[in-house]
């Protein structure tokens, strides 16, 4: 792609500004570990929410979403449940509050709150650190492949994708390692503002260039319909036959079954809580449990509108003006060319540089958040806990610099040799999360679950996540299916098998060993206040603390999750319908749904959350005053 000199100047200026700003605020992070890893728990919820949204607005994901929107139309809203996107609703409703009440610094540090300091807790602590590094490296590799391919299509210096990725990583590493959470958050807010302006501009350009009646000539019937039956029922055969081939390869023809599998998988993953990555670090960095929940809810609002204005704008520009070229490719069509084509042809000079800078910002934001999540697990959970618990605070910060650098080096080495973004996506959404889910589901909701059960559940789950996907593709009866439907096979079958194996490990590890000490369980239950199967512990806490109010909010939380998921889907669909304008009533339906669900959540979630957190804070103050 040929970039105008003004576009190149904007991109270079942006990269320089990001480094300068990130480095400028870095002095605030050098005081101690809490400042470096959590920003001192001083940053407002709305700033952390924008930062978290910026970290999720990645280039690799944007390229996938544009492809999905092109082929599947408005029904593509459901496909990101692969991750699952509605995990933010679970966090908003109750899990962010629970997590923040632990006052932990990392996911591994949280283990001590739940399981104490015994042998089982130590094993659980170690396995969380291992998992955290696996997950961080996985997401690092995912971003490495995506940004390399994106940069090679847009930047003018004729380097390979891996070389571009290496350069961008080097630039970002300068301020991430030095500045910790402060630098990451400040630069992410700047990056998100740039990206949002450019995203809305692209959506408006698409609306100006394409009339609704024109768009309907290039898409099959039902393309603009959010809802679906058992079958997808999108027929591209007369418009773009390769799209039908792609649907068959993805394995999404039985769309109803696919979405049901995503819902089942997504509920389990979401109920398990956030994985030990940048999302968890934002929750732990919030000022208090109330702001942690508000931050998770805010992410849904600030991320949705700019991202889907951009995605939908690029999609309809490509559908109308790029379909002929795609047809000419025959069966070798590459739908990942949709994004660079639409940007290169329809975005004017100046704005193109601004938008490319924004998309580079999205990658750098995601990369920065991922790298920043890694050092706490090495410094706080290994070095401080097992090697030198009394070191000078500046020593811990300097070790954080070193561990960040090592994570970058390892991630680059792995990313350099990985063949595709899709292969990393498959491993993350099916295997890695399948191995994580069983242990982290039980830890919140079952009192008898102990550190040994957590350890063996994670060990068996992670082992299964590495071995089962390969075994499935070697079963003769599944080989032909797997060659065409790899992602669907992994989601519907691979995840389920990994989850079952992990659950067996959890149960055997727990039931063959002793429960955790009463004091540990009682303190966790009193501080975090989960609902679930906590009857024996609840009775002991209430006997010792007669004024204690147990959590009775399970029905309310389940209701709010259902309402919240509907709210989130309507928030995603609304900007899509605004940009395509082929179904005007749908815009009003989405607005009505957003309005009604927002009012419901105001009374059933927000007001109640504020009341409960105030009561818990008062109870904690009474406990401290009583010398507890």
Steps between C-alpha positions, in 0.01 A plus 500: 500500500627848414483742791505875453785679673252662739378155608856385567568817698190446715597138572858592595380794714253274679762235577740763635227665709398169655854423610555851641171506694546147632854571613402838648253348746726205582652666808174439687544125460849467641416543870393145585323191367149625572567815299665303218245217471174664617557873454476534878124427482446870430366505143127569445274225369416684177869542415571133568192408293626696199843346548351150511287568191807626317682178583212300350489707177777299336594480133479122475150501645392787275613311189303194612190705579505670159522160330217361714283806436557472123401133479243468780352850508328612819498139624875542551405672827473154657835357384719698748335295774799277417705711744227544658420871483225472762755414769502877562137472613589237761781726617271801512224324692699331776845355422694828487374586849592158633846516346576853617397420861793258519747794492739279302765625258479213248292192426764284665509728804122448525561127557623570852172675576304192393723209603735636765870415523507120524655252260191488279489879483866511401440252217195699388706819511772351279257365240326838471834664429571240231156548347531878510824487303349256247200729452708816473730340243195371309343845475838655421542257209146567378572872488846452348361318194210741456698824518769365268250414228320833547818710488634317193181594313508867596846627581724595207842366590480149343587303810367157591202468740727365773745787458222758527365326811846501656545875439159590648562277800838667560339846494225401744738316730692822569220657702321186623801361686595837650155627589296203619125544543509883498668516160277227359176666611593856400620398154198272452261787568687711241494210254131435552410864431695492172344173396145605590516819292633308201244220544201734502644677195519172304143413591378841385694472171335165433155644572564787260626277217248214517123535492302227680336393175840450340624277779203261472602417141833358616397289799274193530155506660522493878848659509366795702299283741641454851300186570535148362348154503665162527671562164683816399300538174731747329537414130788676325497267197388761246697787655827360631523117496826506696307635800286185503820295490636699792184442705534126437869506597424688821234244587239765581221365277320361807515844654250426775708210629817709474354787707364256760848348534649850536243591765566185705877541474481874561292472817750255651800715409332822615386351832860388562608863508771679304814319399821637655565761230457874440123487561556370853772760562255780416250361753767470770623854417164662574446706812236276659248222418232745385733666250625159383144408399435836339823472302390164356161641404655811344716284271187376320392855418825665397629206294186419303408816309834607348609143428182401315478831314844417361428132433164561335626792294793299364273201438235672290763690300660166414167325431397762244834586339721193553263213416604488133867458590417233758293312241798509268711314755274194472549248778826665604328808637667654806241681707772650718571734206166670570639732766809628312302537177227710658748718685728556203227591252247703696675674788654833392857607563548636849213302642662180373817578693290586801310170475809288443657673800184414694513134399868489587398659828249221552770239456749687717232540766422128497870412502575745781220365716612141440864568583407702808301203633806274499752650750280470811497123464878477490588773749216481752409133471842340455788728597341681793316194633767233465837670448531842667192620692682796660664667202496875446185615309720641221656154459160354428432772244832437325423127487167594346689672219704183446202262506308720253797490264527122527128458423546716189798293385319168551185628332694625197684169462174301507306747286772500236440133423121471544330464162171688547276703728226238470717223646563711811130590528400133491746410775390790724121468467481121523806351665649760734164625630369145526791413727437806716124482540430207733738602780407866488129427491506290816725738695221760529197287570594184700642518850649148494720573197861526617848589374581143399180481296588829334851382418399163354207653313733750335768239428258257338318781320816658357634157401172419328502838325834413344420140402127470424484735196768294325330172592163616363642582159654150477176309561404355156130583530585864583787560257291620205283712728798648681671601177206727416356591838800536728376791712150355542645161594725659759221711650229233517704189576857594593399745773246258647748213525770720651248634753387150602859382546577808710188446711599139572841624614330759725270249667765232556754750630243646740323190632821304556648774721393698805292820486668835554519633854185656642676828568601536132155412368322724750722798424452455124124464535472798734713727285393403146138394580430264211177312454506130417551181699648652814253371763743362764728803475206740505372346824838539670541862386153596620565332835815708548364821345128525589455822296647347184268521196552207259468549127143422394532654154523188282150546343558873455844445343368238256219735399746785449727280289213414265399866478865602462566261212191632318622854569846417362365335181277802434797735556699308238216477248404869529807656327486228231142586413576874513778461242327259259153667524327214312272424794394828663248338741788292640675823608199598706461149642865502609465844655189387686673186627806697611277753676279247678787274608701800621211611722458146634872469576500838671255373762589130520878526464645849552290618796521162671876474439562840659290405802668161549853634466426778750365244747807277454736794550318591822513139619874483428551821698310351795708183481824701502373711790422187695860389457429225243 
